[in-house]
């Protein structure tokens, strides 16, 4: 099994998030974080986060392993392929749960959805297990606010109530991501490190939670 301590040099901790060994609590915290980060980015005029995959392994301490943010992409097939490929990270690490987050309207444009001009803005959080998934939908209205005292543009957000959809319909790219993760495959350590190096060179960003010094965790 792969020793996660080998990746501790780029480790991080999540301030304000409770450490736990069971994935369910982590999923709720990741869900809240996705909304909070989007709110801050929009209000700050920084747009929205790229699609992100969070990796969890039930029974590991902490159960949250880390996350990957998507590389830059061109609209259409390149965008779909870039997102679907992130399922490899969960496969490599033997994840028991993946959480995928993205802004719905932004990615509808990226995936060349013919109805993108009708897609509402909001954060999608896909909580996926080995067989099933739940879509958490957080609709938000994003609008330009009045200029600040220096004349710079400001932005505001108005969040509507969230809803959950067990087995909700997924875009093809996200469905592909989950399929890549769920397909059984053995990953020798040397192959894992080669692919991991390719992630960084390709523009994906991967960050790992710091493991305890005696952590022998998987995969």
C-alpha positions as CSV (number, residue, x, y, z in Angstrom):
1,X,0.0,0.0,0.0
2,X,1.2,3.5,-0.8
3,X,2.7,5.4,2.1
4,X,1.1,8.8,2.2
5,X,3.9,10.1,4.4
6,X,6.0,10.3,1.2
7,X,3.8,13.3,0.1
8,X,4.0,15.2,3.4
9,X,6.4,17.7,2.0
10,X,3.5,19.5,0.3
11,X,1.0,18.8,3.1
12,X,-1.4,21.2,4.6
13,X,-4.0,21.4,7.3
14,X,-7.6,22.8,7.1
15,X,-8.0,25.6,9.6
16,X,-11.3,25.5,11.5
17,X,-12.3,22.0,10.2
18,X,-12.7,19.2,12.7
19,X,-10.4,16.2,12.2
20,X,-12.2,12.9,12.1
21,X,-11.7,9.3,10.8
22,X,-15.2,8.9,9.3
23,X,-15.9,10.4,5.9
24,X,-19.5,11.5,6.5
25,X,-18.5,14.5,8.7
26,X,-15.8,15.5,6.3
27,X,-18.3,15.6,3.4
28,X,-20.5,18.1,5.3
29,X,-17.5,20.3,6.0
30,X,-16.3,20.2,2.4
31,X,-19.8,21.1,1.3
32,X,-19.8,24.1,3.6
33,X,-16.3,25.1,2.5
34,X,-17.2,25.0,-1.2
35,X,-20.0,27.5,-0.6
36,X,-17.9,29.7,1.6
37,X,-15.0,29.9,-0.8
38,X,-17.3,30.6,-3.8
39,X,-19.0,33.4,-1.9
40,X,-15.6,35.0,-1.0
41,X,-14.3,34.7,-4.5
42,X,-17.3,36.2,-6.2
43,X,-17.5,39.0,-3.7
44,X,-13.8,39.7,-4.2
45,X,-14.2,39.8,-8.0
46,X,-12.1,36.7,-8.5
47,X,-14.6,34.6,-10.4
48,X,-15.2,31.0,-9.2
49,X,-13.1,28.0,-8.3
50,X,-12.2,25.5,-11.0
51,X,-13.7,22.0,-10.6
52,X,-12.2,20.3,-7.6
53,X,-12.0,16.7,-6.4
54,X,-11.7,15.9,-2.7
55,X,-10.4,12.4,-1.7
56,X,-11.5,10.6,1.4
57,X,-10.6,7.1,2.8
58,X,-12.9,5.8,5.5
59,X,-11.0,4.6,8.6
60,X,-7.8,6.6,7.9
61,X,-6.9,9.3,10.5
62,X,-7.7,11.8,9.3
63,X,-10.1,10.4,6.7
64,X,-9.6,13.4,4.4
65,X,-6.5,12.8,2.2
66,X,-6.4,15.9,0.0
67,X,-7.7,17.5,-3.1
68,X,-7.0,18.3,-6.7
69,X,-8.1,21.3,-8.7
70,X,-8.5,21.1,-12.5
71,X,-5.9,22.4,-15.0
72,X,-6.8,25.2,-17.4
73,X,-8.7,23.9,-20.4
74,X,-10.3,24.8,-23.7
75,X,-14.1,24.7,-24.1
76,X,-15.7,21.5,-25.3
77,X,-14.0,18.2,-25.3
78,X,-10.8,19.4,-23.7
79,X,-12.8,20.7,-20.7
80,X,-14.7,17.4,-20.4
81,X,-11.5,15.3,-20.6
82,X,-9.7,17.5,-18.1
83,X,-12.4,17.0,-15.5
84,X,-13.0,13.3,-16.2
85,X,-9.3,12.6,-15.9
86,X,-9.3,13.7,-12.2
87,X,-11.0,10.4,-11.4
88,X,-7.6,8.8,-11.6
89,X,-6.6,10.4,-8.3
90,X,-9.3,8.6,-6.4
91,X,-8.3,5.3,-8.2
92,X,-4.7,5.8,-7.4
93,X,-5.3,6.4,-3.7
94,X,-8.0,3.7,-3.2
95,X,-10.6,6.4,-2.2
96,X,-13.8,5.2,-0.5
97,X,-15.5,8.5,-1.2
98,X,-15.0,11.4,-3.6
99,X,-16.5,14.8,-3.4
100,X,-16.6,16.8,-6.6
101,X,-17.3,20.6,-6.5
102,X,-17.9,23.1,-9.3
103,X,-19.9,26.1,-10.3
104,X,-22.8,25.0,-12.5
105,X,-23.2,27.8,-15.0
106,X,-19.4,28.3,-15.4
107,X,-18.9,24.6,-16.3
108,X,-22.0,24.5,-18.5
109,X,-20.3,27.1,-20.7
110,X,-17.0,25.2,-20.5
111,X,-18.7,21.9,-21.6
112,X,-20.5,23.7,-24.5
113,X,-23.9,22.8,-23.0
114,X,-26.4,24.1,-25.7
115,X,-28.6,25.4,-22.9
116,X,-25.8,27.2,-21.0
117,X,-27.5,30.5,-21.3
118,X,-30.4,29.1,-19.3
119,X,-28.3,27.3,-16.6
120,X,-28.7,29.0,-13.1
121,X,-25.6,29.9,-11.2
122,X,-24.7,27.9,-8.1
123,X,-22.4,25.5,-6.4
124,X,-22.7,21.8,-7.2
125,X,-21.3,19.3,-4.6
126,X,-21.3,15.7,-5.7
127,X,-20.9,13.3,-2.8
128,X,-20.0,9.9,-4.4
129,X,-19.5,6.5,-3.0
130,X,-18.4,3.3,-4.8
131,X,-21.9,2.7,-6.2
132,X,-24.2,5.7,-5.6
133,X,-24.0,9.5,-5.3
134,X,-25.9,12.5,-4.1
135,X,-26.0,15.9,-5.7
136,X,-26.0,18.9,-3.3
137,X,-27.2,22.0,-5.1
138,X,-26.6,25.5,-3.7
139,X,-28.2,28.1,-6.0
140,X,-26.8,31.7,-5.8
141,X,-27.6,34.9,-7.6
142,X,-24.4,36.8,-8.5
143,X,-24.7,40.4,-9.4
144,X,-22.6,43.6,-9.6
145,X,-23.0,45.9,-6.7
146,X,-22.4,49.6,-6.3
147,X,-18.8,50.9,-6.8
148,X,-16.7,51.1,-3.7
149,X,-15.4,54.5,-2.4
150,X,-12.5,54.2,-4.9
151,X,-14.7,53.6,-7.8
152,X,-13.8,49.9,-8.2
153,X,-16.5,47.4,-9.0
154,X,-18.1,45.3,-6.3
155,X,-20.1,42.1,-6.4
156,X,-22.8,40.6,-4.2
157,X,-24.3,37.1,-3.7
158,X,-27.7,36.0,-2.7
159,X,-27.9,32.4,-1.7
160,X,-31.2,30.4,-2.0
161,X,-32.1,27.3,0.1
162,X,-30.0,24.2,-0.8
163,X,-31.4,20.9,-2.0
164,X,-30.1,17.4,-2.2
165,X,-30.8,14.9,-5.0
166,X,-30.0,11.2,-4.4
167,X,-28.7,9.8,-7.7
168,X,-29.1,13.2,-9.3
169,X,-28.3,13.5,-13.1
170,X,-24.6,14.3,-13.7
171,X,-22.9,16.0,-16.6
172,X,-21.0,13.6,-18.8
173,X,-17.6,14.8,-17.6
174,X,-18.5,14.3,-13.9
175,X,-20.0,10.9,-14.7
176,X,-16.8,10.0,-16.5
177,X,-14.7,11.1,-13.5
178,X,-16.7,8.7,-11.3
179,X,-16.4,5.9,-13.8
180,X,-12.6,6.3,-14.0
181,X,-12.4,6.2,-10.2
182,X,-14.7,3.2,-9.8
183,X,-12.9,1.0,-12.4
184,X,-10.8,-1.5,-10.4
185,X,-7.1,-1.2,-11.1
186,X,-3.8,-1.9,-9.2
187,X,-1.3,1.0,-9.0
188,X,2.3,0.1,-8.4
189,X,4.1,2.7,-6.4
190,X,6.5,3.7,-9.3
191,X,3.5,4.2,-11.6
192,X,1.7,6.3,-9.0
193,X,4.7,8.6,-8.7
194,X,5.1,8.9,-12.4
195,X,1.4,9.9,-12.9
196,X,1.5,12.2,-9.9
197,X,4.5,14.1,-11.5
198,X,2.5,14.4,-14.7
199,X,-0.4,16.0,-12.8
200,X,1.8,18.8,-11.7
201,X,3.5,19.3,-15.1
202,X,0.0,19.3,-16.7
203,X,-1.3,22.2,-14.6
204,X,-3.4,20.3,-12.1
205,X,-2.9,21.3,-8.5
206,X,-2.7,18.6,-5.8
207,X,-2.5,19.2,-2.1
208,X,-2.2,16.7,0.7
209,X,-3.3,16.7,4.3
210,X,-0.3,16.3,6.6
211,X,-0.1,12.8,8.1
212,X,1.1,12.0,11.6
213,X,4.7,10.9,11.8
214,X,3.8,7.3,12.4
215,X,1.0,7.2,9.8
216,X,1.1,3.9,7.8
217,X,-2.1,4.6,6.0
218,X,-3.1,3.6,2.6
219,X,-3.2,3.1,-0.2
